[in-house]
Structure formats: C-alpha cells, structure tokens
Amino acid sequence: MSLHIETFPAGPLGCNCSIVADLSAKQAIVVDPGGDFDEIEARLAALGGVKVTAIVHTHTHIDHVGATAPLQTTTGARACIHEADRFLYDLLPVQAAMIGVPLPQKAELEGSLDDGTTVTAGGFELGVLHTPGHTPGSVCFVLSGGDKPHVFTGDTLFRRGIGRTDLWGGDSDLILRSIQGKLYTLDPAAVVVPGHGDASTIGEERGKNPFVRAS
C-alpha cells in the first residue's frame, strides 16, 4: 500500500479538508469537504485519478459540508455522518443565514458513522469514535494502516484548544469526557488533524492543552 494524506483549508471559514488515499489501489476517502470543490477535485486529479469511495464528516456544521453535494455527484461516493447530527444538516438554511454564506446544495447522507464502525478504502481504514460535545453527532476518525497513526478530530480537539459548545446541541461537560475518555487514550504519537488550524499529537495535547488535561 502507498498511503497518501494531505490536509488543506477549504471554504470561507478555513475548514481542514483531508484526502486519505491508497495510491496503489487508487482509492480515497475525503474527510470534511468544507468548500472549494474545484480545489478538492484538482487535488484528487493530481493523485492520478483516484476513486473516492466515501465522503465522511466529523460533524454537520456548514463549514464542514459545503462541497459535499458536488463531490458526491461527481464521484458517486457515499456521504456519511453520525445520525445524531442530521438535524443540524436539516438546519443548513439557518446556518447559512447566521454566518452570511451561500446555502450549499444538499447531499444524500447516510447516518452510518456509529461508534466502533469503520470506513475502508484500498488497504487502509478509518475507525469511527463518537465524540459528542461540540455537536451531538461529532465523530473522530482514527487512521490505521500507515507508518504513523492519525486521528482526524474535527472541531472536538484542536492544537491547544477544544471546540465551542454554545451552538445547537453543544455540551461542555460532554466534550471534555469525549476527549479524556476516547481521544487521550489513543497512542500519544498519533497525529491530531483538527478541523481548523495546525496539527498536533495526542501526547502534546495531553500535556499542554489548557482546556483539558489528561485525567
């Protein structure tokens, strides 16, 4: 397997979109296509025409789903969320009005990202961790099959920060339990790829995150 991971800001709020691809099998998963469909499409084309087999979302705030529909239409890939976040996706018109961005086209979403399930492409898989708190259906994806473990944490855990909990369904106690009980128990060397901003590691955040230290 030839594993390729790239992360780049996409959309007006700079959501980190990630492409995880097995270049040998020419299969890929796209995590959080927040916008800039043309750039996402160009990056996929630059990988030699890999086939997107799944589009997965850490949650359904508008800045993380902006390019989902055109990507799904173009690739034919299934698009997946945790079912507890479907109500937020149904509120896309309200979300768009609140922050003054165009309303994205709606995609067909499977509510299949249950805790403990996996999403596979080529020789790698993303394991699903349900980590509610930022939203009720927030999930993180643990990548196995590469040289170094990665965890795509969305807006649950940032470098030296955590997600806000003052929006629909947010819960400040729950996000701390999710981080301490599910993320901080991962390999300290695991690379944290957050929903915005710079990468970190689980070990760094356990010791240096001012909002939630290891229990």
Contacts in CASP RR format, 6 or more apart in sequence:
PFRMAT RR
TARGET T0000
AUTHOR 0000-0000-0000
METHOD contacts of the structure
MODEL  1
MSLHIETFPAGPLGCNCSIVADLSAKQAIVVDPGGDFDEIEARLAALGGV
KVTAIVHTHTHIDHVGATAPLQTTTGARACIHEADRFLYDLLPVQAAMIG
VPLPQKAELEGSLDDGTTVTAGGFELGVLHTPGHTPGSVCFVLSGGDKPH
VFTGDTLFRRGIGRTDLWGGDSDLILRSIQGKLYTLDPAAVVVPGHGDAS
TIGEERGKNPFVRAS
1 22 0 8 1.000
1 24 0 8 1.000
1 25 0 8 1.000
1 122 0 8 1.000
1 123 0 8 1.000
1 124 0 8 1.000
1 145 0 8 1.000
1 146 0 8 1.000
2 22 0 8 1.000
2 23 0 8 1.000
2 24 0 8 1.000
3 20 0 8 1.000
3 21 0 8 1.000
3 22 0 8 1.000
3 23 0 8 1.000
3 124 0 8 1.000
3 145 0 8 1.000
3 146 0 8 1.000
3 147 0 8 1.000
4 19 0 8 1.000
4 20 0 8 1.000
4 21 0 8 1.000
4 22 0 8 1.000
4 23 0 8 1.000
4 47 0 8 1.000
5 18 0 8 1.000
5 19 0 8 1.000
5 20 0 8 1.000
5 21 0 8 1.000
5 143 0 8 1.000
5 150 0 8 1.000
6 18 0 8 1.000
6 19 0 8 1.000
6 43 0 8 1.000
7 16 0 8 1.000
7 17 0 8 1.000
7 18 0 8 1.000
7 19 0 8 1.000
7 193 0 8 1.000
7 199 0 8 1.000
8 16 0 8 1.000
8 17 0 8 1.000
8 39 0 8 1.000
8 43 0 8 1.000
9 15 0 8 1.000
9 16 0 8 1.000
9 17 0 8 1.000
9 196 0 8 1.000
9 197 0 8 1.000
10 16 0 8 1.000
10 17 0 8 1.000
10 32 0 8 1.000
10 33 0 8 1.000
10 34 0 8 1.000
10 35 0 8 1.000
10 36 0 8 1.000
10 39 0 8 1.000
10 40 0 8 1.000
10 67 0 8 1.000
11 34 0 8 1.000
11 35 0 8 1.000
11 36 0 8 1.000
11 63 0 8 1.000
11 66 0 8 1.000
11 67 0 8 1.000
12 35 0 8 1.000
12 63 0 8 1.000
12 101 0 8 1.000
13 63 0 8 1.000
13 99 0 8 1.000
13 101 0 8 1.000
13 196 0 8 1.000
14 34 0 8 1.000
14 63 0 8 1.000
14 196 0 8 1.000
15 32 0 8 1.000
15 34 0 8 1.000
15 35 0 8 1.000
15 63 0 8 1.000
15 64 0 8 1.000
15 195 0 8 1.000
15 196 0 8 1.000
16 32 0 8 1.000
16 154 0 8 1.000
16 193 0 8 1.000
16 194 0 8 1.000
16 195 0 8 1.000
16 196 0 8 1.000
16 197 0 8 1.000
17 30 0 8 1.000
17 31 0 8 1.000
17 32 0 8 1.000
17 33 0 8 1.000
17 34 0 8 1.000
17 35 0 8 1.000
17 36 0 8 1.000
17 40 0 8 1.000
17 67 0 8 1.000
18 30 0 8 1.000
18 31 0 8 1.000
18 32 0 8 1.000
18 152 0 8 1.000
18 193 0 8 1.000
19 28 0 8 1.000
19 29 0 8 1.000
19 30 0 8 1.000
19 31 0 8 1.000
19 40 0 8 1.000
19 43 0 8 1.000
19 44 0 8 1.000
19 47 0 8 1.000
20 28 0 8 1.000
20 29 0 8 1.000
20 30 0 8 1.000
20 31 0 8 1.000
20 121 0 8 1.000
20 124 0 8 1.000
20 126 0 8 1.000
20 143 0 8 1.000
21 27 0 8 1.000
21 28 0 8 1.000
21 29 0 8 1.000
21 47 0 8 1.000
21 50 0 8 1.000
21 121 0 8 1.000
22 28 0 8 1.000
22 121 0 8 1.000
22 122 0 8 1.000
22 123 0 8 1.000
22 124 0 8 1.000
23 47 0 8 1.000
23 48 0 8 1.000
23 50 0 8 1.000
24 122 0 8 1.000
25 121 0 8 1.000
25 122 0 8 1.000
25 123 0 8 1.000
26 48 0 8 1.000
26 49 0 8 1.000
26 50 0 8 1.000
26 51 0 8 1.000
27 50 0 8 1.000
27 51 0 8 1.000
27 52 0 8 1.000
27 53 0 8 1.000
27 121 0 8 1.000
27 122 0 8 1.000
27 123 0 8 1.000
28 44 0 8 1.000
28 47 0 8 1.000
28 50 0 8 1.000
28 51 0 8 1.000
28 52 0 8 1.000
28 53 0 8 1.000
28 121 0 8 1.000
29 52 0 8 1.000
29 53 0 8 1.000
29 54 0 8 1.000
29 55 0 8 1.000
29 56 0 8 1.000
29 119 0 8 1.000
29 121 0 8 1.000
29 126 0 8 1.000
30 40 0 8 1.000
30 44 0 8 1.000
30 52 0 8 1.000
30 54 0 8 1.000
30 55 0 8 1.000
30 56 0 8 1.000
30 71 0 8 1.000
30 77 0 8 1.000
31 56 0 8 1.000
31 57 0 8 1.000
31 58 0 8 1.000
31 126 0 8 1.000
31 141 0 8 1.000
31 152 0 8 1.000
32 56 0 8 1.000
32 57 0 8 1.000
32 58 0 8 1.000
32 64 0 8 1.000
32 65 0 8 1.000
32 152 0 8 1.000
32 154 0 8 1.000
32 195 0 8 1.000
33 40 0 8 1.000
33 55 0 8 1.000
33 64 0 8 1.000
33 65 0 8 1.000
33 66 0 8 1.000
33 67 0 8 1.000
33 68 0 8 1.000
33 71 0 8 1.000
34 63 0 8 1.000
34 64 0 8 1.000
34 65 0 8 1.000
34 66 0 8 1.000
34 67 0 8 1.000
34 68 0 8 1.000
35 66 0 8 1.000
35 67 0 8 1.000
35 104 0 8 1.000
36 67 0 8 1.000
37 67 0 8 1.000
37 70 0 8 1.000
37 71 0 8 1.000
40 67 0 8 1.000
40 71 0 8 1.000
41 71 0 8 1.000
41 74 0 8 1.000
44 50 0 8 1.000
44 52 0 8 1.000
51 75 0 8 1.000
52 71 0 8 1.000
52 75 0 8 1.000
52 76 0 8 1.000
52 77 0 8 1.000
53 77 0 8 1.000
53 78 0 8 1.000
53 120 0 8 1.000
53 121 0 8 1.000
53 122 0 8 1.000
54 77 0 8 1.000
54 78 0 8 1.000
54 79 0 8 1.000
54 80 0 8 1.000
54 119 0 8 1.000
54 121 0 8 1.000
55 68 0 8 1.000
55 71 0 8 1.000
55 72 0 8 1.000
55 75 0 8 1.000
55 77 0 8 1.000
55 78 0 8 1.000
55 79 0 8 1.000
55 80 0 8 1.000
55 107 0 8 1.000
56 79 0 8 1.000
56 80 0 8 1.000
56 81 0 8 1.000
56 113 0 8 1.000
56 119 0 8 1.000
56 126 0 8 1.000
56 141 0 8 1.000
57 64 0 8 1.000
57 65 0 8 1.000
57 68 0 8 1.000
57 79 0 8 1.000
57 80 0 8 1.000
57 81 0 8 1.000
57 85 0 8 1.000
57 109 0 8 1.000
57 113 0 8 1.000
57 139 0 8 1.000
58 64 0 8 1.000
58 138 0 8 1.000
58 139 0 8 1.000
58 140 0 8 1.000
58 141 0 8 1.000
58 152 0 8 1.000
58 153 0 8 1.000
58 154 0 8 1.000
58 155 0 8 1.000
58 156 0 8 1.000
58 195 0 8 1.000
59 81 0 8 1.000
59 82 0 8 1.000
59 85 0 8 1.000
59 88 0 8 1.000
59 134 0 8 1.000
59 135 0 8 1.000
59 137 0 8 1.000
59 138 0 8 1.000
59 139 0 8 1.000
59 154 0 8 1.000
59 155 0 8 1.000
60 81 0 8 1.000
60 85 0 8 1.000
60 86 0 8 1.000
60 88 0 8 1.000
60 89 0 8 1.000
60 135 0 8 1.000
60 137 0 8 1.000
61 88 0 8 1.000
61 95 0 8 1.000
61 135 0 8 1.000
61 155 0 8 1.000
61 167 0 8 1.000
62 92 0 8 1.000
62 95 0 8 1.000
62 96 0 8 1.000
62 99 0 8 1.000
62 101 0 8 1.000
62 104 0 8 1.000
64 154 0 8 1.000
64 155 0 8 1.000
64 195 0 8 1.000
65 89 0 8 1.000
65 92 0 8 1.000
65 104 0 8 1.000
65 107 0 8 1.000
66 104 0 8 1.000
67 104 0 8 1.000
68 79 0 8 1.000
68 104 0 8 1.000
68 107 0 8 1.000
68 109 0 8 1.000
69 104 0 8 1.000
69 105 0 8 1.000
69 106 0 8 1.000
69 107 0 8 1.000
70 105 0 8 1.000
71 77 0 8 1.000
71 79 0 8 1.000
72 78 0 8 1.000
72 79 0 8 1.000
72 107 0 8 1.000
72 108 0 8 1.000
78 110 0 8 1.000
79 107 0 8 1.000
79 108 0 8 1.000
79 109 0 8 1.000
79 110 0 8 1.000
80 109 0 8 1.000
80 110 0 8 1.000
80 111 0 8 1.000
80 112 0 8 1.000
80 113 0 8 1.000
80 119 0 8 1.000
81 89 0 8 1.000
81 109 0 8 1.000
81 110 0 8 1.000
81 111 0 8 1.000
81 113 0 8 1.000
81 137 0 8 1.000
82 111 0 8 1.000
82 113 0 8 1.000
82 114 0 8 1.000
82 128 0 8 1.000
82 130 0 8 1.000
82 136 0 8 1.000
82 137 0 8 1.000
82 138 0 8 1.000
82 139 0 8 1.000
83 111 0 8 1.000
83 112 0 8 1.000
83 114 0 8 1.000
83 137 0 8 1.000
84 132 0 8 1.000
84 135 0 8 1.000
84 136 0 8 1.000
84 137 0 8 1.000
85 135 0 8 1.000
85 136 0 8 1.000
85 137 0 8 1.000
85 138 0 8 1.000
86 109 0 8 1.000
86 111 0 8 1.000
87 168 0 8 1.000
88 95 0 8 1.000
88 135 0 8 1.000
88 168 0 8 1.000
89 106 0 8 1.000
89 109 0 8 1.000
91 168 0 8 1.000
92 103 0 8 1.000
92 104 0 8 1.000
92 106 0 8 1.000
93 103 0 8 1.000
96 102 0 8 1.000
96 103 0 8 1.000
96 104 0 8 1.000
113 119 0 8 1.000
113 128 0 8 1.000
113 130 0 8 1.000
113 139 0 8 1.000
114 128 0 8 1.000
114 130 0 8 1.000
115 128 0 8 1.000
115 129 0 8 1.000
115 130 0 8 1.000
115 139 0 8 1.000
116 127 0 8 1.000
116 128 0 8 1.000
116 129 0 8 1.000
116 130 0 8 1.000
117 127 0 8 1.000
117 128 0 8 1.000
118 125 0 8 1.000
118 126 0 8 1.000
118 127 0 8 1.000
118 128 0 8 1.000
119 125 0 8 1.000
119 126 0 8 1.000
119 127 0 8 1.000
119 128 0 8 1.000
119 141 0 8 1.000
120 126 0 8 1.000
123 145 0 8 1.000
124 143 0 8 1.000
124 144 0 8 1.000
124 145 0 8 1.000
124 146 0 8 1.000
125 143 0 8 1.000
125 144 0 8 1.000
125 145 0 8 1.000
126 141 0 8 1.000
126 142 0 8 1.000
126 143 0 8 1.000
126 152 0 8 1.000
127 141 0 8 1.000
127 142 0 8 1.000
127 143 0 8 1.000
127 144 0 8 1.000
128 139 0 8 1.000
128 140 0 8 1.000
128 141 0 8 1.000
129 139 0 8 1.000
129 140 0 8 1.000
129 141 0 8 1.000
129 142 0 8 1.000
129 151 0 8 1.000
129 182 0 8 1.000
129 183 0 8 1.000
130 137 0 8 1.000
130 138 0 8 1.000
130 139 0 8 1.000
130 178 0 8 1.000
130 182 0 8 1.000
131 138 0 8 1.000
131 139 0 8 1.000
131 140 0 8 1.000
131 153 0 8 1.000
131 156 0 8 1.000
131 175 0 8 1.000
131 178 0 8 1.000
131 179 0 8 1.000
131 182 0 8 1.000
131 183 0 8 1.000
132 138 0 8 1.000
132 171 0 8 1.000
132 174 0 8 1.000
132 175 0 8 1.000
132 178 0 8 1.000
133 156 0 8 1.000
133 165 0 8 1.000
133 169 0 8 1.000
133 170 0 8 1.000
133 171 0 8 1.000
133 172 0 8 1.000
133 174 0 8 1.000
133 175 0 8 1.000
133 178 0 8 1.000
134 154 0 8 1.000
134 155 0 8 1.000
134 156 0 8 1.000
134 162 0 8 1.000
134 163 0 8 1.000
134 164 0 8 1.000
134 165 0 8 1.000
134 170 0 8 1.000
134 175 0 8 1.000
135 155 0 8 1.000
135 167 0 8 1.000
135 168 0 8 1.000
135 169 0 8 1.000
135 170 0 8 1.000
136 169 0 8 1.000
136 170 0 8 1.000
136 171 0 8 1.000
138 154 0 8 1.000
138 155 0 8 1.000
138 156 0 8 1.000
138 178 0 8 1.000
140 151 0 8 1.000
140 152 0 8 1.000
140 153 0 8 1.000
140 154 0 8 1.000
140 156 0 8 1.000
140 157 0 8 1.000
140 182 0 8 1.000
140 183 0 8 1.000
141 151 0 8 1.000
141 152 0 8 1.000
142 149 0 8 1.000
142 150 0 8 1.000
142 151 0 8 1.000
142 186 0 8 1.000
142 190 0 8 1.000
143 149 0 8 1.000
143 150 0 8 1.000
143 151 0 8 1.000
143 152 0 8 1.000
148 189 0 8 1.000
148 190 0 8 1.000
148 191 0 8 1.000
149 186 0 8 1.000
149 187 0 8 1.000
149 189 0 8 1.000
149 190 0 8 1.000
149 191 0 8 1.000
150 190 0 8 1.000
150 191 0 8 1.000
150 193 0 8 1.000
151 183 0 8 1.000
151 186 0 8 1.000
151 190 0 8 1.000
151 191 0 8 1.000
151 192 0 8 1.000
151 193 0 8 1.000
151 202 0 8 1.000
152 193 0 8 1.000
152 195 0 8 1.000
153 183 0 8 1.000
153 192 0 8 1.000
153 193 0 8 1.000
153 194 0 8 1.000
153 195 0 8 1.000
154 193 0 8 1.000
154 194 0 8 1.000
154 195 0 8 1.000
155 163 0 8 1.000
155 164 0 8 1.000
155 194 0 8 1.000
155 195 0 8 1.000
155 196 0 8 1.000
156 162 0 8 1.000
156 163 0 8 1.000
156 175 0 8 1.000
156 178 0 8 1.000
156 179 0 8 1.000
156 183 0 8 1.000
157 163 0 8 1.000
157 179 0 8 1.000
157 183 0 8 1.000
157 192 0 8 1.000
157 194 0 8 1.000
157 205 0 8 1.000
157 209 0 8 1.000
158 194 0 8 1.000
158 195 0 8 1.000
158 196 0 8 1.000
158 197 0 8 1.000
158 200 0 8 1.000
159 192 0 8 1.000
159 194 0 8 1.000
159 197 0 8 1.000
159 198 0 8 1.000
159 199 0 8 1.000
159 200 0 8 1.000
159 204 0 8 1.000
159 205 0 8 1.000
160 200 0 8 1.000
160 205 0 8 1.000
160 208 0 8 1.000
160 209 0 8 1.000
160 210 0 8 1.000
161 205 0 8 1.000
161 209 0 8 1.000
161 210 0 8 1.000
161 211 0 8 1.000
162 175 0 8 1.000
162 176 0 8 1.000
162 179 0 8 1.000
162 209 0 8 1.000
162 211 0 8 1.000
162 212 0 8 1.000
163 175 0 8 1.000
165 171 0 8 1.000
165 172 0 8 1.000
165 174 0 8 1.000
165 175 0 8 1.000
176 212 0 8 1.000
179 212 0 8 1.000
180 212 0 8 1.000
180 214 0 8 1.000
180 215 0 8 1.000
181 215 0 8 1.000
183 202 0 8 1.000
183 205 0 8 1.000
184 202 0 8 1.000
184 205 0 8 1.000
184 206 0 8 1.000
184 212 0 8 1.000
184 214 0 8 1.000
184 215 0 8 1.000
186 202 0 8 1.000
187 202 0 8 1.000
188 201 0 8 1.000
188 202 0 8 1.000
188 203 0 8 1.000
188 206 0 8 1.000
189 201 0 8 1.000
189 202 0 8 1.000
189 203 0 8 1.000
190 201 0 8 1.000
190 202 0 8 1.000
190 203 0 8 1.000
191 199 0 8 1.000
191 200 0 8 1.000
191 201 0 8 1.000
192 199 0 8 1.000
192 200 0 8 1.000
192 201 0 8 1.000
192 202 0 8 1.000
192 204 0 8 1.000
192 205 0 8 1.000
193 199 0 8 1.000
194 200 0 8 1.000
205 212 0 8 1.000
206 213 0 8 1.000
206 214 0 8 1.000
207 213 0 8 1.000
207 214 0 8 1.000
END
